[in-house]
Amino acid sequence: MKFKTLMVIKACVCLVLGLPILIVPSFVYSLFGTTLPAGGTFAAREYGAALIGTLLITWIARKATESSARQAIIWGLCVYDALGFVVTLIALLSGVLNFLGWGVAALYLLLAIGFGYFLIRSPKP
């Protein structure tokens, strides 16, 4: 897979999940079998805003050539997705999320593996 392709995929995931979480968080989280109190709605909207920020980073940096900035972006996204996988897995195993959460966990895992590949493959700038 090309770096640009992975970045476009990540940008699309951030758009598809980020915008609805930002605008209608309670509805989105209800699809995953959970409810949000007022504080949870605030935190969910913050998460949606972070996804929109990540969308912009991935879209703008999709054509980045080898550099220390590109390496930093890859490191950040790899760690972000790996931690997202762990947090989602914990929520699934503790019964917080329904079966749809497995799709989110799979997305996080695949993206973490993808960015991990570029960490291993990319020469140091």
C-alpha positions as CSV (number, residue, x, y, z in Angstrom):
1,M,0.0,0.0,0.0
2,K,1.1,3.5,-0.7
3,F,1.5,6.1,2.0
4,K,-1.0,8.4,0.2
5,T,-3.6,5.7,0.0
6,L,-3.4,5.0,3.8
7,M,-3.6,8.7,4.5
8,V,-6.7,9.1,2.3
9,I,-8.3,6.0,4.0
10,K,-7.6,7.5,7.4
11,A,-9.0,10.9,6.3
12,C,-12.2,9.2,5.1
13,V,-12.6,7.3,8.4
14,C,-12.2,10.6,10.3
15,L,-14.8,12.3,8.2
16,V,-17.3,9.5,8.3
17,L,-17.0,9.1,12.1
18,G,-15.9,12.6,13.2
19,L,-18.6,14.8,11.7
20,P,-21.5,12.8,13.1
21,I,-19.9,12.5,16.5
22,L,-19.3,16.2,16.6
23,I,-22.9,17.1,15.5
24,V,-25.1,14.3,17.0
25,P,-22.9,12.4,19.5
26,S,-25.8,10.8,21.5
27,F,-27.3,9.3,18.3
28,V,-23.9,7.9,17.1
29,Y,-23.1,6.4,20.5
30,S,-26.6,4.9,20.8
31,L,-25.8,2.9,17.6
32,F,-23.0,1.3,19.6
33,G,-25.3,0.5,22.5
34,T,-24.3,3.1,25.0
35,T,-25.8,6.4,26.3
36,L,-24.1,9.7,27.0
37,P,-24.7,11.9,30.0
38,A,-24.0,15.7,29.6
39,G,-20.3,15.3,30.4
40,G,-20.1,12.4,28.0
41,T,-21.7,14.4,25.2
42,F,-19.0,17.1,25.8
43,A,-16.2,14.5,25.7
44,A,-17.7,12.9,22.6
45,R,-17.9,16.3,20.8
46,E,-14.2,16.9,21.8
47,Y,-13.4,13.5,20.2
48,G,-15.3,14.5,17.1
49,A,-13.4,17.7,16.9
50,A,-10.1,15.8,17.3
51,L,-11.2,13.5,14.4
52,I,-11.8,16.5,12.2
53,G,-8.4,17.8,13.1
54,T,-6.9,14.4,12.2
55,L,-8.8,14.5,9.0
56,L,-7.1,17.8,8.0
57,I,-3.7,16.5,9.0
58,T,-4.0,13.3,7.0
59,W,-5.6,15.0,4.0
60,I,-3.0,17.8,3.8
61,A,0.0,15.5,4.5
62,R,-1.1,12.7,2.1
63,K,1.5,13.8,-0.5
64,A,4.3,14.4,2.0
65,T,7.7,13.2,1.0
66,E,10.2,11.5,3.4
67,S,11.0,14.0,6.1
68,S,11.1,14.3,9.9
69,A,7.7,15.9,9.7
70,R,6.3,12.9,7.9
71,Q,7.9,10.5,10.4
72,A,6.3,12.5,13.2
73,I,2.9,12.3,11.6
74,I,3.3,8.5,11.1
75,W,4.4,8.0,14.7
76,G,1.5,10.1,16.0
77,L,-1.1,8.3,13.9
78,C,0.3,4.8,14.7
79,V,0.3,5.5,18.5
80,Y,-3.2,7.1,18.2
81,D,-4.7,4.1,16.4
82,A,-2.9,1.5,18.6
83,L,-4.2,3.2,21.7
84,G,-7.7,3.6,20.1
85,F,-7.7,-0.2,19.5
86,V,-6.8,-1.0,23.2
87,V,-9.4,1.4,24.6
88,T,-12.1,0.1,22.2
89,L,-11.1,-3.5,23.0
90,I,-11.4,-2.8,26.8
91,A,-14.9,-1.2,26.2
92,L,-16.0,-4.2,24.2
93,L,-14.7,-6.8,26.7
94,S,-16.4,-4.9,29.6
95,G,-19.7,-4.7,27.8
96,V,-19.8,-1.0,27.2
97,L,-20.2,-1.4,23.4
98,N,-22.3,-3.7,21.4
99,F,-21.2,-5.8,18.4
100,L,-20.7,-2.7,16.2
101,G,-17.8,-1.8,18.4
102,W,-15.8,-4.7,16.8
103,G,-15.9,-2.8,13.6
104,V,-14.3,0.2,15.3
105,A,-11.7,-2.0,16.9
106,A,-10.9,-3.6,13.6
107,L,-10.5,-0.2,11.9
108,Y,-8.1,1.0,14.7
109,L,-6.1,-2.2,14.5
110,L,-5.8,-2.1,10.7
111,L,-4.8,1.6,10.7
112,A,-2.2,1.0,13.5
113,I,-0.7,-1.9,11.5
114,G,-0.7,0.3,8.3
115,F,1.1,3.2,10.0
116,G,3.4,0.7,11.8
117,Y,4.4,-0.7,8.4
118,F,5.5,2.8,7.3
119,L,7.4,3.2,10.6
120,I,9.4,0.0,9.8
121,R,9.6,0.6,6.0
122,S,10.4,4.3,5.9
123,P,14.1,5.3,6.0
124,K,15.0,7.8,8.6
125,P,15.2,11.3,7.2
